[in-house]
């Protein structure tokens, strides 16, 4: 599995391209203000993006969806419980003093226990509300192997957790989601967060002050 990460001001949110090294098929996760870097990498490497996968719909995770859709012409996936945030991106922007454009309509909503494929890789979608109602974590790995890497949006960070003071946030629910949806993975499992550096499940079990 090949992973490319990009971030850009003002939010420095991590956007991801995850691709199959054999087939060159890829998924684009949470395209935001860094989307031009992701599009350029796809073109440079000859990748074929098959899906745009959103972990949630806070503005910094969706500002590049329109440009990604125009570049790749593939379905946009989101959890239905975050549609109110997705459709309210203009209003979200006003909260931060930003003028934002509405994004193209969502094409597909994740079903319970949704499983998606690109190349030789499986995407297992785990609903993890708390940071927002429709937050999901994406567990990605070879379809013929048990190991997974986790793309968690703003659910979990290195030594921290997602904020819960925005509309739909609930800290007790977020902690429950982390314990039931993420901490069940082996300690060596890599966690790719929406902001900041990667971490592992073991590191967060042992050192995250919110999980003690």
C-alpha positions in Angstrom: 0.0 0.0 0.0 1.4 3.4 -1.0 0.3 6.4 1.0 0.7 10.1 0.1 -0.2 12.8 2.6 -0.6 16.5 2.0 -1.6 19.5 4.1 -2.1 23.2 3.4 -3.1 26.3 5.3 -5.2 27.5 7.0 -6.1 24.3 8.8 -3.2 22.1 7.8 -5.5 19.1 7.6 -4.1 15.9 6.3 -5.5 14.7 2.9 -4.5 11.2 1.8 -4.1 9.2 -1.4 -3.9 5.5 -0.8 -3.0 3.3 -3.7 -2.5 -0.3 -4.7 1.1 -0.8 -5.7 0.1 -3.5 -8.1 -2.9 -2.1 -9.9 -2.3 1.7 -9.4 -5.9 2.0 -8.3 -6.4 4.5 -5.5 -8.8 6.2 -3.1 -8.7 9.9 -2.1 -9.5 10.5 1.5 -10.8 13.9 2.8 -9.6 16.2 0.0 -9.4 19.7 1.5 -7.3 22.8 0.7 -4.3 20.5 -0.2 -6.3 18.9 -3.0 -4.2 20.3 -5.8 -1.1 18.5 -4.4 -3.1 15.3 -4.4 -4.3 15.7 -8.0 -0.8 16.5 -9.1 0.5 13.3 -7.5 -2.2 11.2 -9.2 -1.3 12.7 -12.6 2.5 12.3 -12.0 2.2 8.7 -10.9 -0.5 7.5 -13.4 -2.9 6.5 -10.6 -6.6 5.8 -11.2 -8.7 7.1 -8.3 -11.9 5.1 -7.9 -13.5 6.8 -4.9 -13.5 9.9 -2.8 -13.9 8.7 0.8 -14.9 11.2 3.5 -14.3 10.5 7.2 -16.6 13.3 8.1 -17.9 16.6 6.8 -16.3 19.4 8.8 -15.3 22.1 6.4 -11.5 21.5 6.4 -12.1 17.9 5.3 -14.4 18.7 2.3 -13.2 22.0 0.8 -11.4 20.2 -2.0 -14.2 17.7 -2.8 -15.4 19.7 -5.8 -11.9 19.9 -7.4 -11.3 16.2 -6.7 -14.6 15.3 -8.2 -13.8 17.3 -11.3 -10.4 15.7 -11.6 -11.3 12.1 -11.0 -15.1 11.8 -11.9 -15.7 9.2 -9.2 -18.3 8.7 -6.5 -18.2 10.8 -3.2 -18.9 8.7 -0.1 -20.1 10.0 3.3 -22.0 8.8 6.3 -25.6 10.0 6.1 -25.5 11.4 9.6 -23.0 14.1 8.5 -25.0 15.2 5.5 -26.3 18.3 7.4 -22.7 19.4 7.9 -21.8 18.7 4.3 -24.7 20.6 3.0 -24.0 23.4 5.4 -20.4 24.1 4.4 -21.2 27.8 3.6 -22.6 28.2 7.1 -19.6 26.4 8.6 -17.3 28.7 6.8 -19.0 31.8 8.3 -18.2 30.4 11.8 -14.5 30.7 10.9 -14.8 33.9 8.9 -14.3 32.1 5.6 -16.3 32.4 2.4 -16.7 28.9 1.0 -18.5 27.3 -1.9 -21.0 24.5 -1.8 -19.6 21.1 -2.9 -21.1 18.6 -5.4 -23.7 16.3 -4.1 -22.8 13.1 -2.2 -23.1 10.1 -4.5 -23.1 7.2 -1.9 -23.8 6.8 1.8 -21.9 4.2 3.8 -24.0 1.3 4.9 -23.5 -0.4 8.3 -20.3 -2.5 8.1 -19.6 -1.2 4.6 -16.7 -2.9 2.7 -15.2 -1.3 -0.4 -12.4 -2.5 -2.7 -9.7 -0.8 -4.7 -7.0 -2.8 -6.4 -6.0 -5.6 -4.0 -7.1 -3.6 -1.0 -10.2 -3.7 1.2 -11.7 -0.7 3.0 -13.7 -1.5 6.1 -15.8 1.4 7.2 -16.4 1.7 11.0 -18.9 4.3 12.3 -17.3 6.3 15.1 -19.5 9.1 16.1 -18.6 11.7 18.8 -16.5 14.3 17.0 -19.5 14.6 14.8 -22.6 12.3 14.3 -21.4 10.8 11.0 -17.7 10.3 11.7 -16.2 7.1 10.3 -12.8 5.4 10.5 -11.5 3.6 7.5 -9.5 0.4 8.1 -7.5 -0.4 5.0 -5.4 -3.4 4.2 -4.8 -6.2 1.7 -7.9 -8.2 1.1 -6.0 -11.5 1.7 -4.3 -10.3 4.9 -5.6 -9.4 8.4 -3.3 -6.3 9.0 -5.0 -2.9 8.6 -4.0 0.7 8.8 -6.5 3.2 10.2 -7.5 6.5 8.6 -9.4 8.1 11.5 -10.2 11.7 10.5 -10.5 13.7 13.7 -11.5 10.9 15.9 -8.1 10.2 17.4 -4.8 12.1 17.3 -1.3 11.4 18.7 -1.8 12.1 22.5 -5.2 13.6 21.9 -8.8 13.1 20.6 -11.1 15.1 18.4 -12.8 18.3 19.7 -16.4 17.9 20.7 -17.5 21.5 21.1 -18.9 21.8 17.5 -22.5 21.0 16.5 -23.2 17.3 17.0 -20.1 16.7 19.2 -20.3 14.4 22.3 -17.1 13.5 24.2 -18.5 10.5 26.0 -19.7 9.1 22.7 -16.3 9.8 21.1 -14.4 8.0 23.8 -16.8 5.0 23.4 -16.2 5.0 19.7 -12.4 5.1 20.2 -12.5 2.2 22.6 -15.0 0.0 20.6 -13.9 0.8 17.1 -10.2 1.5 17.3 -8.6 0.1 20.4 -9.7 -3.4 19.3 -6.9 -3.4 16.7 -3.4 -4.7 17.5 -1.0 -2.4 19.2 1.2 -2.1 16.1 -1.6 -0.8 14.0 -0.7 2.5 12.4 -3.2 5.4 12.8 -3.3 8.2 10.2 -5.0 11.2 11.7 -6.7 14.2 10.2 -4.1 16.5 11.7 -0.6 16.0 12.9 1.7 13.0 12.8 0.9 9.3 12.6 0.7 7.2 15.7 -0.1 3.6 16.7 -2.9 2.0 18.7 -0.3 0.9 21.2 1.1 4.3 21.7 -2.3 5.8 22.3 -3.3 3.0 24.7 -0.1 3.7 26.7 0.2 7.5 26.6 -3.0 9.2 25.5 -4.2 11.2 28.6 -7.8 11.0 27.4 -7.8 7.2 27.3 -6.5 6.5 30.8 
